[in-house]
Amino acid sequence: MAMRIDHSVELGLNRLLNAPQDVVGPDHGIRLSRREASAAYRSLFKAYLADLQETFEVASEIWEAGLDELVDGGLTVNQAITAQLDDAAAGPANHPAVVWLVREYWLRCVAVGETLPAADRLAPEVFLLQWVVDEGNKEYVELLTAMPYWPIGLDENGRWC
């Protein structure tokens, strides 16, 4: 069964793919397809997909179980989603495993980029989301686009943390 969500995937894609541009400079990384990216990024992406699959299973199971409990208690599905969003604004992406996964692979992507010339560095948001879109996995994209923002920041030296 597909995960029951109540957010615009398109708006989430637009928000998450463009948000880092508000805080970073031109050396942040570029938008490369998997075919254009270095072997190190492609290898890291395989690991990310494996971890994303496991994380999706856990987060979606907990999200759906919560919805089922509320529906069994008399709410409609839409009311149940609204009720859960009151407690978890990121919906199914609120699960700590999702937050950990995104932060971990964002930082790993940056670490790979630091070993490459600036012109070959991939923007982490492209790695984490656009490549998943390109993979065609709608469920993973639905999970990730539930995030209202990337759970990452910049330290006082302008480095991702």
N, C-alpha and C positions, 0 to 999 in steps of 0.2 A: 504494500500500500504506500502511496506517495505521502510524503510529509505534509501535514496540513499547516499552511502558513497564511499570513495576511499582510504581506508586504510586496511592493513592486520590485521584482527582480531587476528590471531595466533601470529603475532609479537607483537601486543599490549598486549595480554595476557602474553606473555613471559616477555616483558619489565616491565609491571606493577606488576606482581607477584614476580619478582626478584629484582626490583630496591631498595626496602627498605633495603635489605641485605647489600647494599653498605655503609649505614650510621648508622646502629644500631648494638648493641651487642647481645649476646646470650639470653638476657632476653626480647627481643622484643616480643616474642610470637611464638607459634608453629602452624603448619598446622593441624587443626582438621576438621573432617567432622562435619556436623550439628548434626548427631547422637551422635558423641563423645563429643560435646561441652556442656557446662553447660546450664541449662534452661534459665539463664539470657541472654546468647548470642542468644539462639533460639527465645526468646521473642523480643529482640531488632531487630533481623532479620525480624520478621513479620512487625514491624513498618517501617523498612528500605524499605522493598519491597513495602509497601503501598505508602510511600513517593517517591520511585523511579518510580513507575507507574505514579504518577501525574507529576513528574519532566520530565519523558520521553515524556509524551504527550505535554507538553509545549515546551520543547527544540526541539523535532522533528518537531512539527508544524511550529515553526519559521524557522528552518533550511530548511524544504521543501518549505515553502512559498518563501523564498529567492531564492531557486533554480528555482522554477516556474517562478518567476519574471524575472530572467536572461534568462531562456529558452524562455519565451515569447518575450524577447528583441532580440532574434536571436542567442543566444549561444546554443551549444550542451549541453547535460547534463554534459559531462566530462569537458567542458570548464567552465560551471557554477560552478561545484564543485571546480575546480581550482581557479576560481575567488573568491569564498567565503572563501576558505582556505587562500587566500592572506590576508584577513581581520580577519580571525578567525582560527588560526593555529590548534586549537583543534576541528575544525569542529563543529558538533552539541553539543559536550561536552564543547564548549566555553561558553555556556549560563551560566549566573551567578547562576541560580538555581541548575545547575549540580555541579558547583564548591562548592556552599554552602552545598549541600547534602553530597558530598564526605567528605568535611572537618568535618561537624557536626557528621556524623556517624563514621568517623575514631576516633574522640575524644571520642565519646560515647563508642565505642568498647574498647578503652584504659581504660576508667573509669570503665567499667565492669571488665576488667582484673586486675585492681588494687585492687579489692575486693577478688580476687582468689589467690590461691597459684601459684607460677611462672610456675609450670608444667602444669597448666590448662589454661594458658593465650593464647588466640587466636591472631594470627597475623592479624592486621587490613586489610591488603591487601587480605587475604583469605576471611575474612568476607565480604568485599565490592565487591569482584570480583569472587573468586573461587566458593563461595556459589551460586552466581547468575548463573554461568556456570552450576553448578550441578543442579540448578533448571530447566535448559533447556530453559531459556528465551533468545533467540538469539538476539532480538532487544535491550534489556537492555545491553547485552554484547557488541554489536556493538557501542552503545552510550558510554559506559565506556571506551572501548579500543581506542576510538578516542583521549583520553587524552594523551598528550605526556609524562606526568609525574603526580605523585600524587600532588595535591595542598596543601601540608602540609610540615612543616619543624620542625627542632629541635631547641629549645632555648639553651641558654648558659649552662643550666644544663642537657642537653640531653633529655628533655621532649618534646613530640610532641606539636606543637602549630600551 
